[in-house]
Amino acid sequence: MTDVALQREKINQAIQILDELQLDCWLTFVRETGEQPDPALKLIFDQELTWHCAFILTRTGEKIAIVARYDDDLVKQGNLYDTVITYTDSFASVLVETLTRLNPSSIALNYSIDDVAADGLTHGMYLQLVEALKATPFPGRFTSSSPLISRLRSRKTSQELVRMRQAIEETYGLFDLITRSLKAGVTEREISDLVHAEMARRSLGSAWSYDSCPGVKFGPNTLFGHGVPGGIEIEPGFVASVDLGVSYADYCSDLQRIWYLRKPGEQNVPEVVSQAFAAVKGAIEAGKAVLKPGVQGWQVDAAAREYLVQAGYPEYQHALGHGVGRYAHDGGPILGPRWARYGETPYYTIEEGLVFTLELGVMTERGYVSQEDEVIVTAQGCEWFSQPQDAIYVV
């Protein structure tokens, strides 16, 4: 499926969600999108725009683009919008005329307190919008598009899922390369460089910041969290943990795997590592057992968190999982604790068809023992979307 066809799918999906939420229209207001992109724009128009542009979708099915001269040809070529209105001097008058004709009682704008994927409207653009509409009743009808965008990003179409599965398959291949390359004396940076070279050969992008993707952690003295791989060498007796995601055809994967480098004469993985791995897997399975339509994200996280603590390990200091899609962190519900840093996102209701990561780890004297895989929510629960690591890779 071409990108235009995929965008058409998402536009039609957005119109359905508008009707579901009883929102009259969704207004996406952007400019200079190469410098200041709106995270939601690529779902409905995946080209860079220069001047002020307003994309309007209505619950009755109208698809309207208000664009400046010289941006208009690009929008018309996409053939996504039934009505393309061109302006030369100012967008304000044509926007007022269009909204006056539509007379929406609610106008969803891309701002959100909690969901960064729905917070694309800058403050400056908001002020310009209010100024343009000051003589109308429409500023009083603004509302956040967060509920709409959360659903639009989270509800993957069949073609989105095809791309995400391929991104996962590509990631498996990179993990195999790491397995073949791990040996005493190799540094975190060397593994990262090796993965980057193979990603370039396969024309794959990184699912997050290139310098820290993959995240490579060797042994107990590595940087914890989202650090850039450095000069730490893997030694016999160390755990290697790799957090890796690729972007394939604009859709991402996000997985973690661990390896153990045996000491000379060592036959088995040390108990401290194997027990940690069992606890991590058990906690993830506990969360997975709760994940189903109708629950809230914090309930899934709480089940995993309780299991890990009862197994004798400290709580992980992050959410159990997040949505995956065009970005590794794709917005929408968070499978996370009820902490202020996550806002309202842990309270969002889980729906069928959503794809999440399930991830956590514990630090041991041999290194960071972690796992991250993806699941898809089904009508009755959830099932693995990626193939989870069942045993520690031993090298």
Rosetta blueprint (number, residue, H / E / L):
1 M L
2 T L
3 D H
4 V H
5 A H
6 L H
7 Q H
8 R H
9 E H
10 K H
11 I H
12 N H
13 Q H
14 A H
15 I H
16 Q H
17 I H
18 L H
19 D H
20 E H
21 L H
22 Q L
23 L L
24 D L
25 C E
26 W E
27 L E
28 T E
29 F E
30 V E
31 R L
32 E L
33 T L
34 G L
35 E L
36 Q L
37 P L
38 D L
39 P L
40 A L
41 L H
42 K H
43 L H
44 I H
45 F L
46 D L
47 Q L
48 E L
49 L L
50 T L
51 W L
52 H L
53 C E
54 A E
55 F E
56 I E
57 L E
58 T E
59 R L
60 T L
61 G L
62 E L
63 K E
64 I E
65 A E
66 I E
67 V E
68 A E
69 R L
70 Y L
71 D L
72 D H
73 D H
74 L H
75 V H
76 K H
77 Q H
78 G H
79 N L
80 L L
81 Y L
82 D L
83 T E
84 V E
85 I E
86 T E
87 Y E
88 T L
89 D L
90 S L
91 F L
92 A H
93 S H
94 V H
95 L H
96 V H
97 E H
98 T H
99 L H
100 T H
101 R H
102 L H
103 N L
104 P L
105 S L
106 S L
107 I E
108 A E
109 L E
110 N L
111 Y L
112 S L
113 I L
114 D L
115 D L
116 V H
117 A H
118 A H
119 D L
120 G L
121 L L
122 T L
123 H H
124 G H
125 M H
126 Y H
127 L H
128 Q H
129 L H
130 V H
131 E H
132 A H
133 L L
134 K L
135 A L
136 T L
137 P L
138 F H
139 P H
140 G H
141 R H
142 F E
143 T E
144 S E
145 S L
146 S H
147 P H
148 L H
149 I H
150 S H
151 R H
152 L H
153 R H
154 S H
155 R L
156 K L
157 T L
158 S H
159 Q H
160 E H
161 L H
162 V H
163 R H
164 M H
165 R H
166 Q H
167 A H
168 I H
169 E H
170 E H
171 T H
172 Y H
173 G H
174 L H
175 F H
176 D H
177 L H
178 I H
179 T H
180 R H
181 S H
182 L L
183 K L
184 A L
185 G L
186 V L
187 T E
188 E H
189 R H
190 E H
191 I H
192 S H
193 D H
194 L H
195 V H
196 H H
197 A H
198 E H
199 M H
200 A H
201 R H
202 R L
203 S L
204 L L
205 G E
206 S E
207 A L
208 W L
209 S L
210 Y H
211 D H
212 S H
213 C L
214 P L
215 G E
216 V E
217 K E
218 F E
219 G L
220 P L
221 N L
222 T L
223 L L
224 F L
225 G L
226 H L
227 G L
228 V L
229 P L
230 G L
231 G L
232 I L
233 E E
234 I L
235 E L
236 P L
237 G L
238 F L
239 V E
240 A E
241 S E
242 V E
243 D E
244 L E
245 G L
246 V E
247 S E
248 Y E
249 A L
250 D L
251 Y E
252 C E
253 S L
254 D L
255 L E
256 Q E
257 R E
258 I E
259 W E
260 Y E
261 L L
262 R L
263 K L
264 P L
265 G L
266 E L
267 Q L
268 N L
269 V L
270 P L
271 E H
272 V H
273 V H
274 S H
275 Q H
276 A H
277 F H
278 A H
279 A H
280 V H
281 K H
282 G H
283 A H
284 I H
285 E H
286 A H
287 G H
288 K H
289 A H
290 V H
291 L L
292 K L
293 P L
294 G L
295 V L
296 Q E
297 G H
298 W H
299 Q H
300 V H
301 D H
302 A H
303 A H
304 A H
305 R H
306 E H
307 Y H
308 L H
309 V H
310 Q H
311 A L
312 G L
313 Y L
314 P L
315 E L
316 Y L
317 Q L
318 H L
319 A L
320 L L
321 G E
322 H E
323 G E
324 V L
325 G L
326 R L
327 Y L
328 A L
329 H L
330 D L
331 G L
332 G L
333 P L
334 I E
335 L E
336 G L
337 P L
338 R L
339 W L
340 A H
341 R H
342 Y H
343 G L
344 E L
345 T H
346 P H
347 Y H
348 Y L
349 T E
350 I L
351 E L
352 E L
353 G L
354 L L
355 V E
356 F E
357 T E
358 L E
359 E E
360 L E
361 G E
362 V E
363 M E
364 T E
365 E L
366 R L
367 G E
368 Y E
369 V E
370 S E
371 Q E
372 E E
373 D E
374 E E
375 V E
376 I E
377 V E
378 T L
379 A L
380 Q L
381 G L
382 C E
383 E E
384 W E
385 F L
386 S L
387 Q L
388 P L
389 Q L
390 D L
391 A L
392 I L
393 Y E
394 V E
395 V L
